[in-house]
């Protein structure tokens, strides 16, 4: 049985590194690249009506589709095919939820490798995924 891998993909260098790692390390694995459209949170979200968010969300989904097309190209350059998915929500929550609901074996996620105050101020999706995930997570730096 081959592994089923979820690779969060946002078009960044760390995300591309994670995708390449997944493709190389799991040559028989079923790889799914996931782009998460983040939703506004907190203060600014309170000023937007749900109807006002829809055009922005449509544009964000189109942007996500373009990014996932790039991920498919990365895989094609390695003679591999991948599946792609788009979700909307808080990235770390969506990644873990998709991994569990989709019966994935492993999450392979890129990390910018920030340390110290930079990591504290900016937060880390990869760190939150590692903390919350009930399945193994490979962090590629």
Contact map, one row per residue, 1 for C-alpha under 8 A:
111000000000000000000000000000000000000000000000000000000000000000000000000000000000000000000000000000000000000000000000000000000000000000000
111100000000000000000000000111000000000000000000000000000000000000000000000000000000000000000000000000000000000000000000000000000000000000000
111110000000000000000000010111000000000000000000000000000000000000000000000000000000000000000000000000011100000000000000000000000000000000000
011111000000000000000000000011110000000000000000000000000000000000000000000000000000000000000000000000111100000000000000000000000000000000000
001111100000000000000100000011110000000000000000000000000000000000000000000000000000000000000000000000011111000000000000000000000000000000000
000111110000000000000000000000111100000000000000000000000000000000000000000000000000000000000000001000010111000000000000000000000000000000000
000011111000001001100100000000111100000000000000000000000000000000000000000000000000000000000000000000000011100000000000000000000000000000000
000001111100001000000000000000001111000000000000000000000000000000000000000000000000000000000010000000000011110000000000000000000000000000000
000000111111001100100000000000001110000000000000000000000000000000110010000000000000000000000000000000000000100000000000000000000000000000000
000000011111001000000000000000000011000000000000000000000000000100110000000000000000000000000000000000000000000000000000000000000000000000000
000000001111101100000000000000000000000000000000000000000000000000110110000000000000000000000000000000000000000000000000000000000000000000000
000000001111111100000000000000000000000000000000000000000000000000000000000000000000000000000000000000000000000000000000000000000000000000000
000000000011111110000000000000000000000000000000000000000000000000000000000000000000000000000000000000000000000000000000000000000000000000000
000000000001111111000000000000000000000000000000000000000000000000000000000000000000000000000000000000000000111100000000000000000000000000011
000000111111111111100000000000000000000000000000000000000000000000000000000000000000000000000000000000000000111000000000000000000000000000000
000000001011111111110000000000000000000000000000000000000000000000000010010000000000000000000000000000000000010000000000000000000000000000000
000000000000111111111000000000000000000000000000000000000000000000000000000000000000000000000000000000000000010000000000000000000000000000011
000000100000011111111100000000000000000000000000000000000000000000000000000000000000000000000000000000000001110000000000000000000000000000111
000000101000001111111110000000001000000000000000000000000000000000000010000000000000000000000000000000000001100000000000000000000000000000000
000000000000000111111111000000000000000000000000000000000000000000000000011000000000000000000000000000000000000000000000000000000000000000000
000000000000000011111111100000000000000000000000000000000000000000000000000000000000000000000000000000000000000000000000000000000000000000010
000010100000000001111111111000100000000000000000000000000000000000000000000000000000000000000000000000000001000000000000000000000000000000000
000000000000000000111111111010100000000000000000000000000000000000000000001001010000000000000000000000000000000000000000000000000000000000000
000000000000000000011111111000000000000000000000000000000000000000000000000000000000000000000000000000000000000000000000000000000000000000000
000000000000000000001111111000000000000000000000000000000000000000000000000000000000000000000000000000000000000000000000000000000000000000000
001000000000000000000111111110000000000000000000000000000000000000000000000000000000000000000000000000000000000000000000000000000000000000000
000000000000000000000111111110000000000000000000000000000000000000000000000000000000000000000000000000000000000000000000000000000000000000000
011000000000000000000000011111000000000000000000000000000000000000000000000000000000000000000000000000000000000000000000000000000000000000000
011110000000000000000010011111100000000000000000000000000000000000000000000000000000000000000000000000000000000000000000000000000000000000000
011110000000000000000000000111110000000000000000000000000000000000000000000000000100000000000000000000000000000000000000000000000000000000000
000111100000000000000110000011111000000000000000000000000000000000000000000000000110000000000000000000000000000000000000000000000000000000000
000111100000000000000000000001111100000000000000000000000000000000000000000000000111100000000000000000000000000000000000000000000000000000000
000001111000000000100000000000111110000000000000000000000000000000010010000000000111100000000000000000000000000000000000000000000000000000000
000001111000000000000000000000011111000000000000000000000000000000010000000000000001111000000010000000000000000000000000000000000000000000000
000000011100000000000000000000001111100000000000000000000000000100110000000000000001111000000000000000000000000000000000000000000000000000000
000000010100000000000000000000000111110000000000000000000000000100000000000000000000011111100110000000000000000000000000000000000000000000000
000000000000000000000000000000000011111000000000000000001001100100000000000000000000011111100000000000000000000000000000000000000000000000000
000000000000000000000000000000000001111100000000000000000000000000000000000000000000000111100000000000000000000000000000000000000000000000000
000000000000000000000000000000000000111110000000000000000000000000000000000000000000000111000000000000000000000000000000000000000000000000000
000000000000000000000000000000000000011111011000000000000000000000000000000000000000000000000000000000000000000000000000000000000000000000000
000000000000000000000000000000000000001111111000000000000000000000000000000000000000000000000000000000000000000000000000000000000000000000000
000000000000000000000000000000000000000111111100000000000000000000000000000000000000000000000000000000000000000000000000000000000000000000000
000000000000000000000000000000000000000011111110000000000000000000000000000000000000000000000000000000000000000000000000000000000000000000000
000000000000000000000000000000000000000111111111000000000000000000000000000000000000000000000000000000000000000000000000000000000000000000000
000000000000000000000000000000000000000111111111000000000000000000000000000000000000000000000000000000000000000000000000000000000000000000000
000000000000000000000000000000000000000001111111100000000000000000000000000000000000000000000000000000000000000000000000000000000000000000000
000000000000000000000000000000000000000000111111100000000000000000000000000000000000000000000000000000000000000000000000000000000000000000000
000000000000000000000000000000000000000000011111110110000000000000000000000000000000000000000000000000000000000000000000000000000000000000000
000000000000000000000000000000000000000000000111111110000000000000000000000000000000000000000000000000000000000000000000000000000000000000000
000000000000000000000000000000000000000000000001111111000000000000000000000000000000000000000000000000000000000000000000000000000000000000000
000000000000000000000000000000000000000000000000111111000000000000000000000000000000000000000000000000000000000000000000000000000000000000000
000000000000000000000000000000000000000000000001111111110000000000000000000000000000000000000000000000000000000000000000000000000000000000000
000000000000000000000000000000000000000000000001111111111000000000000000000000000000000000000000000000000000000000000000000000000000000000000
000000000000000000000000000000000000000000000000011111111100000000000000000000000000000000000000000000000000000000000000000000000000000000000
000000000000000000000000000000000000000000000000000111111110000000000000000000000000000000000000000000000000000000000000000000000000000000000
000000000000000000000000000000000000000000000000000111111111000000000000000000000000000000000000000000000000000000000000000000000000000000000
000000000000000000000000000000000000100000000000000011111111100000000000000000000000000000000000000000000000000000000000000000000000000000000
000000000000000000000000000000000000000000000000000001111111110000000000000000000000000000000000000000000000000000000000000000000000000000000
000000000000000000000000000000000000000000000000000000111111111000000000000000000000000000000000000000000000000000000000000000000000000000000
000000000000000000000000000000000000100000000000000000011111111100000000000000000000000000000000000000000000000000000000000000000000000000000
000000000000000000000000000000000000100000000000000000001111111110000000000000000000010000000000000000000000000000000000000000000000000000000
000000000000000000000000000000000000000000000000000000000111111111000000000000000000000000000000000000000000000000000000000000000000000000000
000000000000000000000000000000000000000000000000000000000011111111100000000000000000000000000000000000000000000000000000000000000000000000000
000000000100000000000000000000000011100000000000000000000001111111110000000000000000010000000000000000000000000000000000000000000000000000000
000000000000000000000000000000000000000000000000000000000000111111111000000000000000010000000000000000000000000000000000000000000000000000000
000000000000000000000000000000000000000000000000000000000000011111111100000000000000000000000000000000000000000000000000000000000000000000000
000000001110000000000000000000000010000000000000000000000000001111111110000000000000000000000000000000000000000000000000000000000000000000000
000000001110000000000000000000001110000000000000000000000000000111111111000000000001100000000000000000000000000000000000000000000000000000000
000000000000000000000000000000000000000000000000000000000000000011111111100000000000000000000000000000000000000000000000000000000000000000000
000000000010000000000000000000000000000000000000000000000000000001111111110000000000000000000000000000000000000000000000000000000000000000000
000000001010000100100000000000001000000000000000000000000000000000111111111000000000000000000000000000000000000000000000000000000000000000000
000000000000000000000000000000000000000000000000000000000000000000011111111100001111000000000000000000000000000000000000000000000000000000000
000000000000000000000000000000000000000000000000000000000000000000001111111110000000000000000000000000000000000000000000000000000000000000000
000000000000000100010000000000000000000000000000000000000000000000000111111111000000000000000000000000000000000000000000000000000000000000000
000000000000000000010010000000000000000000000000000000000000000000000011111111111100000000000000000000000000000000000000000000000000000000000
000000000000000000000000000000000000000000000000000000000000000000000001111111111000000000000000000000000000000000000000000000000000000000000
000000000000000000000000000000000000000000000000000000000000000000000000111111110000000000000000000000000000000000000000000000000000000000000
000000000000000000000010000000000000000000000000000000000000000000000000011111110000000000000000000000000000000000000000000000000000000000000
000000000000000000000000000000000000000000000000000000000000000000000000001111111000000000000000000000000000000000000000000000000000000000000
000000000000000000000010000000000000000000000000000000000000000000000000001111111100000000000000000000000000000000000000000000000000000000000
000000000000000000000000000000000000000000000000000000000000000000000001001100111110000000000000000000000000000000000000000000000000000000000
000000000000000000000000000001111000000000000000000000000000000000000001001000011111000000000000000000000000000000000000000000000000000000000
000000000000000000000000000000111000000000000000000000000000000000000001000000001111100000000000000000000000000000000000000000000000000000000
000000000000000000000000000000011110000000000000000000000000000000010001000000000111110000000000000000000000000000000000000000000000000000000
000000000000000000000000000000011110000000000000000000000000000000010000000000000011111000000000000000000000000000000000000000000000000000000
000000000000000000000000000000000111100000000000000000000000100110000000000000000001111100000000000000000000000000000000000000000000000000000
000000000000000000000000000000000111100000000000000000000000000000000000000000000000111110000100000000000000000000000000000000000000000000000
000000000000000000000000000000000001111000000000000000000000000000000000000000000000011111100100000000000000000000000000000000000000000000000
000000000000000000000000000000000001111000000000000000000000000000000000000000000000001111101100000000000000000000000000000000000000000000000
000000000000000000000000000000000001111000000000000000000000000000000000000000000000000111111100000000000000000000000000000000000000000000000
000000000000000000000000000000000001110000000000000000000000000000000000000000000000000111111110000000000000000000000000000010000000000000000
000000000000000000000000000000000000000000000000000000000000000000000000000000000000000001111111000000000000000000000000000011011000000000000
000000000000000000000000000000000000000000000000000000000000000000000000000000000000000011111111100000000000000000000000000000001000000000000
000000000000000000000000000000000001000000000000000000000000000000000000000000000000001111111111110000000000000000000000000000000000000000000
000000010000000000000000000000000101000000000000000000000000000000000000000000000000000000111111111000000000000000000000000000001000000000000
000000000000000000000000000000000000000000000000000000000000000000000000000000000000000000011111111100000000000000000000000000001001100000000
000000000000000000000000000000000000000000000000000000000000000000000000000000000000000000001111111110000000000000000000000000000000000000000
000000000000000000000000000000000000000000000000000000000000000000000000000000000000000000000111111111000000000000000000000000000000000000000
000001000000000000000000000000000000000000000000000000000000000000000000000000000000000000000011111111111110000000000000000000000000001000000
000000000000000000000000000000000000000000000000000000000000000000000000000000000000000000000001111111110000000000000000000000000000011000000
000000000000000000000000000000000000000000000000000000000000000000000000000000000000000000000000111111110000000000000000000000000000000000000
000000000000000000000000000000000000000000000000000000000000000000000000000000000000000000000000011111110000000000000000000000000000000000000
000100000000000000000000000000000000000000000000000000000000000000000000000000000000000000000000001111111000000000000000000000000000000000000
001111000000000000000000000000000000000000000000000000000000000000000000000000000000000000000000001111111110000000000000000000000000001000000
001110000000000000000000000000000000000000000000000000000000000000000000000000000000000000000000001000111110000000000000000000000000001100000
001111000000000000000000000000000000000000000000000000000000000000000000000000000000000000000000001000011111000000000000000000000000001111000
000011110000000000000000000000000000000000000000000000000000000000000000000000000000000000000000001000011111100000000000000000000000001111000
000011110000000001100100000000000000000000000000000000000000000000000000000000000000000000000000000000000111110000000000000000000000000011110
000000111000011001100000000000000000000000000000000000000000000000000000000000000000000000000000000000000011111000000000000001000000000011110
000000010000011111000000000000000000000000000000000000000000000000000000000000000000000000000000000000000001111100000000000001000000000000111
000000000000011000000000000000000000000000000000000000000000000000000000000000000000000000000000000000000000111111000000000001000000000000111
000000000000010000000000000000000000000000000000000000000000000000000000000000000000000000000000000000000000011111000000000000000000000000001
000000000000000000000000000000000000000000000000000000000000000000000000000000000000000000000000000000000000001111100000000000000000000000001
000000000000000000000000000000000000000000000000000000000000000000000000000000000000000000000000000000000000001111110110000000000000000000000
000000000000000000000000000000000000000000000000000000000000000000000000000000000000000000000000000000000000000011111111000000000000000000000
000000000000000000000000000000000000000000000000000000000000000000000000000000000000000000000000000000000000000001111111000000000000000000000
000000000000000000000000000000000000000000000000000000000000000000000000000000000000000000000000000000000000000000111111100000000000000000000
000000000000000000000000000000000000000000000000000000000000000000000000000000000000000000000000000000000000000001111111111000000000000000000
000000000000000000000000000000000000000000000000000000000000000000000000000000000000000000000000000000000000000001111111111100000000000000000
000000000000000000000000000000000000000000000000000000000000000000000000000000000000000000000000000000000000000000111111111000000000000000000
000000000000000000000000000000000000000000000000000000000000000000000000000000000000000000000000000000000000000000001111111000000000000000000
000000000000000000000000000000000000000000000000000000000000000000000000000000000000000000000000000000000000000000000111111100000000000000000
000000000000000000000000000000000000000000000000000000000000000000000000000000000000000000000000000000000000000000000111111110000000000000000
000000000000000000000000000000000000000000000000000000000000000000000000000000000000000000000000000000000000000000000010011111110000000000000
000000000000000000000000000000000000000000000000000000000000000000000000000000000000000000110000000000000000000000000000001111111000000000000
000000000000000000000000000000000000000000000000000000000000000000000000000000000000000000010000000000000000111000000000000111111100000000100
000000000000000000000000000000000000000000000000000000000000000000000000000000000000000000000000000000000000000000000000000111111110000000000
000000000000000000000000000000000000000000000000000000000000000000000000000000000000000000010000000000000000000000000000000111111111000000000
000000000000000000000000000000000000000000000000000000000000000000000000000000000000000000011011000000000000000000000000000011111111100010000
000000000000000000000000000000000000000000000000000000000000000000000000000000000000000000000000000000000000000000000000000001111111100010000
000000000000000000000000000000000000000000000000000000000000000000000000000000000000000000000000000000000000000000000000000000111111100000000
000000000000000000000000000000000000000000000000000000000000000000000000000000000000000000000001000000000000000000000000000000011111110000000
000000000000000000000000000000000000000000000000000000000000000000000000000000000000000000000001000000000000000000000000000000001111111110000
000000000000000000000000000000000000000000000000000000000000000000000000000000000000000000000000000100000000000000000000000000000001111100000
000000000000000000000000000000000000000000000000000000000000000000000000000000000000000000000000001100011110000000000000000000000000111110000
000000000000000000000000000000000000000000000000000000000000000000000000000000000000000000000000000000001110000000000000000000000000111111000
000000000000000000000000000000000000000000000000000000000000000000000000000000000000000000000000000000000111100000000000000000001100101111100
000000000000000000000000000000000000000000000000000000000000000000000000000000000000000000000000000000000111100000000000000000000000000111110
000000000000000001000000000000000000000000000000000000000000000000000000000000000000000000000000000000000001111000000000000001000000000011111
000000000000010011001000000000000000000000000000000000000000000000000000000000000000000000000000000000000001111000000000000000000000000001111
000000000000010011000000000000000000000000000000000000000000000000000000000000000000000000000000000000000000011110000000000000000000000000111
